[in-house]
Amino acid sequence: MAVRGAGLLSMMAIVTVLLFGCLAGSCYARLYQGKPLRGWNSYDGFTCTVTEDEVKANAQILVQELYLYGYQYVTIDYEWFRPGTGEFSCCGRNPWQDLVVDKYGRLLPSPDRYPSAKGSEETGLPGFRPLASFVQDFYMQFGIHIMRGIPRIAVEKNMPILGSNYTAQDAADNKTDCGWCDDMVGVADNAAGQAYYDSLINLYASWGVDFIKMDCAYSPDYKSEILQISKSIKSLDRTMALSMSPTNRDSQFGVDMKDHVSMYRINGDVWDNWGNIMSAFETAPNFVGLVGHPSYPDLDMLPLGRLSVRGGHGPNRTTALTPAEQRTMMTLWALFRTPFFMGGDLRSLPGDNRTLELLSNRVLLSIQADSIGTAPKTPKAYRIEKTSVGTGAIEEVINIETCRVGDPHQQWGRVSAQSDGSLPNHATFGCLTVLNCSQSPNATIGAERCHVGSGCMDGTNQIWEVGRNGIIDTPMNQAVLTTTSATRLPCNVTAMARSANLSLLQHWKRNETDNSLHHIATGGCLTSTLIGARQTVKLVEADDVKVAAWGAWDSTDTDLKYAALFNLDDKETVKVSVTFQQLFIDTPVKTCDLVNAWTNEVVANQPDANAELAPHASALFTIDVKKCK
């Protein structure tokens, strides 16, 4: 592959150091506790059936598509030690007597699924060493899933524990067996138990393992085993990350364990259904004080792309999450700074632009890596009630409300009103932007001198100007494009750059916006008619609609803030808003520009962070406080 070129590999090594602070085996600490990790895990795509060739194929896609965005961990999930090439043969489906172990009772890769591991039964080598080397040749990290405990077959045969005078039965504690997988027996809190975990971790370190996900483990009932395996890792002369699974929602246990692990699961498995995403919204707020201190609460993998390719968890399918739900999930994961592990089969990723855009969004990645002060906020939800009033000649009106700076049709145009006087959404023409507005920021509309109503009080002609970012500005902060206020407006063109944009339309109030519809007159001038139809928008508080908001700021630039709004309701579209005071604590601002993290569009001069959101949808904004007013 071309990616193996020396120049790119050198760049990749530098990226690894910058993102995570170490290369494999040369970090400052034996237990990894750096920034939240990113990578791929085989479980959502393959459950317990992934093979060596499939791991290699996914590793190659990861390095091609996502490595330079910090995704560097390739992890094989559970049951790699059970024979069965390609069949669905997980815990409880096949007898534990089939597990592959070496003569010291340590689990080994099944050679029918991992041919490079053949011959490991005597000493444990080569084990996963050849596959780990394949991954690490790309300057990536190699990880495996393990089950807590000692293999039941090792206990039955009373195998010796390497490096000690103990046997497997000395280390076993059958009172702490895993309730949902009978492969293993619990490990006792004694010297024999510690000797077993030391032997196990030393073997996996010799394979080159950089990451261990320990399952059926994260519970106060198994605290001693967590401490044992953590102690074994801390005694190594190389770095290894330790992840705990499956689930414990007790934040106090997180306090107890945070110094002994790299990441720990706080909610159940997240699959591609909205109920699982909602569970994360309910659990995450209880753990915000533990994020990055020094480990990370884990909301689980990202069920994106191609899932369950052999039917291990539902049919082979593309994720059932809607595009809006996928953005909502990624936004919460980023603001909570939970690890990003892509769960789907990466072989479907090339050409899947939507998933690639989700995983590589630079705002999300910056938030996950470098934000601080992450916390949920208390937003307001409003139902949007629109009514059209008045009559008149409104065949051609300017669609102000739905136009966005940056739309492909950068021109002055007209859009026909519907029979009820309302405007079609996202019309092709009618956007109040100017051709190449970024190159002509001071362009004016139509003719050079446009009349509004009967003229201004000083007798000169009103000119509407395209201000910063192509937004149409008026000469007065609360000015509107109506004849009723035109006679009260000064006509000083130099004041236009300081004025409010027309995205607020008529008289803005906290709960009401009065939208006038405007004609394009001869010469391109903007005019309004008092007898024209008018649409009134009323915002009614909706306390019964479930919404959420999160905020944070960038640790590398404290003036850069992040605001996320979520509509968690199943049925209603609502407007969600949260004040800047809530988001920024003591920052005294009245209006700010909101920059959409997905489109880079700017919504200027907003009195709060706000967005109209469909069910399960979200909005994510960056806010530069230096530009607030």
N, C-alpha and C positions, 0 to 999 in steps of 0.2 A: 504494500500500500504506500501511496505517496506520502502519507502522514508520517511515515517512519524516517523521513529525511532529517538529517542532523540539525538543520537550521530550525525547523519547526519543533523538533523535540527539545531543543535548547529553550525555545520560547515557552514551551509547555512546562518545562521544569521551573522557569522563572514564575509563571502563573501560579503553579502549585505553591511556591514559597510565599508569594504575595497574598494568596487567598487563605492559606491555612497555616503558614508559618513554619512548615517543615517538609522535607522529603521523607519518603518511607525509610524508617530505621534511623533517622537523624534528628528527631525532634527534641525539644527541650524537656519534655516530660514523657514518662512511660505510659501513662494513661492520658489519652487525648482529651483535652478540654479547651479547645480553641473556638473558632467561629462555628456556627451551625453548618453541618455537612450537607453535601449534595451528591447525588449519584443515582444508581439504578439498582433495584432489587427485583429478583426473578418472580416473586410470589404472585402478584396480580396477573401476570401474563401466563405463568406455567404452574401455579400452586407448587406441588412437590415433585414435578416430573421433568424439570429442565435437564438438558444433557450438556456435555462438554462443548459440542459443536454449537449449540444454541447460545451458551454463555459467551463463546468467542465471537459469534456473530453480533450479539448485543454489545459486547465491549467495543467492537470496531465501529458500530454506529454511534455509540456514546462518544468516542474520541473524535469522530468526524463531525458530529452535529452539535455536541453540547460541552465538550471538554473546555473550550475557551470561555464558557460561561460558568465554570467552576464545578461542573458535575464530574467527579473524579473517583467515586467509589463504585465498584462492580461487586455485587453481593449475591451469593447463591443462597436462596432460602431453604426451607427445611426438607429433611428426609433424603439428602444426597448420599446418605450411608445405607439406603435401602435398595436392593436390586429391583430391576424392572424398567427396561428401556422404553420410556414413552407411556407406559400405562399409568392410570391414576391409582397409585398405591401408597397412600399416606397412613398416618397414625391410625391404628384401630382397624385397618383394612387388611393388613398382612401381619403374620405373627412376628413377635419381637425376636424370635430365634433366627430370623433371616438377616438381622443387622450385621454389617461388615465391621469387624473390630480387629485390632492387632492383638498380639499375645499379652499386652498389658491392659486390655480392656478399653482402649481408646477408639472412638469411632473413626472409620476410614471411608473415603469415597468408594462407592460401588463401581467396580471396574467395568461392568457392562455399560454404564452410563458415562464413565470418565476413564476411557482407555489409558490415558497417560498415567493413571494411578496404579496400574497393575504392579503386583509384586510388593505391596506395602505391608502385608500381613505380619511379617516377621519383626520389622523395626519401626513401622509407621511411615517409612519413606519409600518412594518419593511422595506419596500422598497427593496433596494439591500443589506441590512445589512447581511442577511444569506449567499448570494453568495459571498460578499466581505470577510466574515469570512472564507469561504471555501478556497478562494485563499490565504488569509493572514496566514492561518494555515501552509502554506508551506513557510512562510517568503517571499512571493511575494507581489506585489502591485496590487491594483485593480483600473481600470480606466473605464470611460464611455465617450461616445460622446454626446454632446448636441448641439442644434441649438441656435444660437444667438437670443435673444428676449424673449418675453412672449407669451405663447400659445394663439392663436386667440380665442379659446373657453373660456379662462379665461377673455379675454377682452369683448367678447360678453355677458357673464354672469356677468361682472363687479365684479369679486370675490375680497374679501379682501386680503390685503398683510399682512402676519403675522408680528407682532411686530411693527405695525405702524397704523396710522389712514387713510392710503391711500388705494385706490382700484386699480384694474388692469387698468382701463381706465385712471387714473391719471398717470400711468407709461408708457402708450402706446404712440408710435410715428409711425403712419402708413406711414410716409414719408421714413422710412428706413427699410421697409419690405424686406425680402430675395426674390430676383427675381426668384429663381428656386425652392422654397419650400414655399407653402402658409400655413404651419402649424403655423407659428409664426408671431407676429407683432413686429416691432422694439421697443426698450426701450428708453424712453426719457432721455435726459441729465438733470435730475432734482432730487430732493430729493426722490420722489416717485420711480423713476427708480433705484436709489441706494438702497433703501429699498427692492425693489423686488430682486435684485441680492444678497443682504445680506441674505435674507430669503432663497433663492435658494441654495446658497453655504453652509449655515449652515445646511440645510437638507442633502445635499450630503456628507458633512463632518460627520454628525451623522450616515450615512450609512457605513462610512469607506472608502470613495472614496479617492484615492491617486493621481489620474491623470484625468484631464478633457481636452478633445479635443473639442474646440468650433468651430463650422462650420458656413459658410456664414458670417465670421467675419473679416478676415484679409484684411482690406482695410481702407484707410484714411477716407472713408465715415462713417465708424463705429468705429472710434478712441475712441469716448466717451464711447462706450459700452465695449471696450477692457479695458480701464482704470477703469471702474466701476467694472467689474468682477475681475480684478487684485487686486483692493483695497479690495474687499470682501475676497479674498483668503489671502491677507497679514494680515488681521485682525484675522485670525484663530489662535488657539493655537496648531495646528498641520500642518505638511507639505503637500502641494498639488502642483503637477506640472500642468502647463497650456500650452496647445498646441493650436496654431491658424491655422485655415484652412479656405478656400482653398488656394488661390494663390495671391501673390503680388510680382512682379519682381522688384519693386522699392527699391533699397538698402537704400535710404534715409529714407524710412518708417521703414526699419529694424533698422536704427540708432535711430529713435524716439521710437520704441517699445521694444528694446532689454532689458530694465530694468524692463519691466512689464509682461514678459512672460518667459516660459522655452524653447520653440521652436516655430518656425513659418514657414509655408510653403512658398516656393519661386518659385515653378513651379506647373504645373497641375498634375492631377492624373497620376501616373506611373503604367501602365499595362504591360503585357508581349509582348511588341512590340518594335522594335529598335528605332522607332521615338520618343517614350517617353524617352528612355535612352539618345538619342542625345539632347533632350530638356534640360536635366539635365546638360550635358556638356556645353551647351551654357549659362545657367543661373548661374551655380556655381561660375565661376571666378569673377563675380561682387560682391560676398558676402564674399570673403575669409577674408577680414579684420574684419568681424563681428563674425567669428566662435569662440564661447566660451567667448564672451565679453558682458555680462556673459551668454547669451542664445545662441541657435543654430539655424541657418537656416536649414530648413527641406526639403530634397529632396523627401519625401514621403516614403511609405512602400515598402517592398521588395516583388515583385510579384513572389514568388517561390513556388514550390510544387503544391498542388492541389488547383485550383482556381474555383470560381463561381459554387459551388456544386449544387445550385438550378437554375442556368441559369440567375442570375441577371445581369451579364455582360459578354455576350457571353456564349458558352456552358460549361458544366462541363468538365474540362480539366486539364491536367498537363501543367505547364507553357510552353509557346511557345518559350521562349528565349532559344537559343542554349547554350551549356555548355560554349563556349567562351564568349558569351554575358553576361551570368550570372557572370562570373569572372570579366568581365569589369565593370559591374554595381557595384559589391561588392567592387572592388578596388577604384572606384571613391567615393563611399559612405564613405569608410574608410578614405581616404586621406582628404576628405572634412569634416570629423568628424561629419557627420550628424547622427541623431538617427537611430538605427537599429530596425525596427519593422517588423517582419516577418508577411506577409499578408495572406499566404495560410493556408488551413485547416491542422492543425498539426497532425491530425489522420493518415495522410499518411506519416508522417516523419519517424517513425521507419522503418528501412530497406532502406530508401532513402539516401544512403551513399553520393551521390553527393551533395545534399542539406545540409546535416549535415556537410560535410567538408567545404562548403562555410561559413556556419554560425558559425563554431567553429574554423576557421583558426586563430591560435594564433598571427600571424603577423598582420592580419587585425584587430583583436581585440585590439592589442597593439597600432596600429596606431590610431584607432578611439578613444581610451581612453586617450592616453598619448602623442601623437605627437604634435609638435609645428612647426611654420614656414611654414605651409601648403600653397602651392602656385602653380599655373600652370606655366610651363616652355615653352620654344620655341624649339621644337625638329626639326630635319631634317628627311626627308623621302627619301629613295633611292629605285629605281627599281633595281632588281637584274638580270643582264644579264649574262648567263652562256654559254660558248662555249667550245667545246672539240677540241683539236688540237693534231697533231702528231699521229703516229701509233706505233705498237709494240706488244710484247707478254705481255698482261695485263690480262690474264685469272684470276689471283688471286692477288688481291690488298687489302690493308688495308683501311677500311672505317674510315678515321680519322675524317672527318668533322661532321658526324652525331652521333658519339659515345658520350655517357654521363657517367660520373662517377656515379656509383650506379645502373647501369642497372643489371637485374637479372643474365645475363650471364657474370660473371666476369671471363673471360678467354682470352687467346690469341687465335685468330682464323682467318679464312680467309673468304672473301666474293667474289663471282664472279662478275666481271664487266659486264655491259650490252654491247650490240653490238656496241653502240656508244661511249663506253669508260667511261660512267658515272657510278656512284655507286647507288645502290638502297638505299632509305632512311630507317633509323631505322632497319638495318639488324640484324638478330638474332646473327650472329657471326661477328667477326672482330673488336669489340670495343677495343680500346687501354687502357684496364684496366687489372689489375692482380687479380687472385683469392685471396679473402680476403685481398685486398690491404690495408685496414685500419689496419690489423694486421701485414702486411709486407711492410711498406712504402718505404723500400729501395730495393725492389726486382728488378732484372734486366730482360731484355727480352731474352728469349731463352738461348743460350749458354752464358757462362760468358764473353767471349771476342768476340764481334761482329764487323766485318769489315764494314765500310761504304766506298763504292767506293774502291779506291786503298790504303786507309790508311791515317793516319794523318801525318802532316809535321814532327813530331818528331819520326815517325816510330812505335809508339805503336798502339795498337788496340783500336778503338772507342767503348765505351760502352754506350748504351742508358739506362737511369735509370727512374724508376717510382718515381716521386717526391711527394710532398705534395698533398694529396687528390687523389693519383693514377694517376696524369697527367704525361705523358711522357715528360721529359725534355732533352734539349740539352745543351752542355757546353758553349753556347754563346747566348746572348740575341736575336740576329737576325738570329741565325743559323737555317738551315732547313735540312730536310732529303733528300739531293740531292748530287749526286757525284760532281756536279760543285763547291760546296763550301766546300766539305770535306777536300780537301788538304789545305784549309786556316784555318781550325779549330784547336785550341789547344786541346789536349786530357787530360787535367787535370780533373780527375773525381771529385775532391773536388769542382770544380766550378759548378757542375750540379745543386745543390740545389738552386742556385741563378739565374738560367736561365729561359728564357721564355718558356711557354708550347706550344705544337704543335697544339693547337686548332687554332692558328693563321696561321698555315701552312707556305707557303713560304714567299716571301718578302711582308710584310704587308705595305700597303700604305693607305692613307685616303680613296681613292675611288677605290681601286683595290686589289684583293687578287689572287695570282697565286698558284694554288693548284697542287702539284706534287702527283702522285699516286705511291705507294710503294709496293714492293714484300715482302713476308715472305720467306726468303731463307732457305736453309737447316740449321737445328739447331735453327730456330726461329729468325735468325738475320734479321733486317730491312735493306733492300737495295732498291736502286732506279735505274732506267735506263734512260739514256738520250733519247733513242728512244721510250720509253713508251708513252702512251697517257697522255695527260695533260689537265686539265680543268681550264679555265681562268674565273674568276668571276669579272665582272665589275659592280660597283655601280654608278648609274646615278641619280642625284638629281631629285626628283619628287615633285616639288612645288605645283602641282595640286592635290595631294593626301592629304586628310584631316587626320592629325595625332594630337596627343596631348601628353603631358607629365606633370606629377606632381611630386613634391618632398616635403619632410618634414624630420624632425629629431625627435628623441625620447627625451622627456623632462627629462626622468630619466637617460639617457645615451647620452650625446651630441655627442659622437663619432659614434653613431649608426644612419645611414641615411637611408632614404627610397626613392626609385626611381620607378616610374610607367610610362610605355610607352603604348600608345594606338594607334591602327590603326582604325580610325573611317570611313574609306572608305567602300563602299558597294561591291567593285569588286576586287581590286588589293591587292596582297600580296606584302608587302614592308619591307625593313629594316628601323627601326626607331631608332634614336640615339639622345642623348642629352649629352652635356659635363658635366663633374664633376664640373667645375667652375660655371655653371648655377645652378646646383643642390645644391652645398655647399657654394655658395657665394664666400668667400675668402679663402677656403681651398686649398692650393697649392699641388696638387697631379698630377702625370702623369699616373699611372695605379692603378686600384683597382680590387679586387675580387668581383664578383656579385653573391649573393646567392639567388637562386630562392625561393620565398616565398611559392610556392605551392609544390615543390619537394625537397627542400633543396640542390639541385645540385649547384655546384660551377663552375662558368665560370671565370677562373683565369686571372689576369693581363690584364684587358681590358682598353683601352685608353679612353673609355667613356661608358655610360650606353647604351646598344644597344640590339636589338632583331629583328629577322625576324618574322613578324606578319601577319597572315591571316586577311581578312576583319572582323571587329568588335572584333578582339582579343586584348589581352593586355599582358603585362609582368610586374611583380612586383618583385623588388629586395631589399634585405637589403645589406647595405655596411658598413663595420666596417672601419672607416677612419684610425684607428691605424694600420691596416694591408696594407693600401695603400702605394704606393712608390712614 
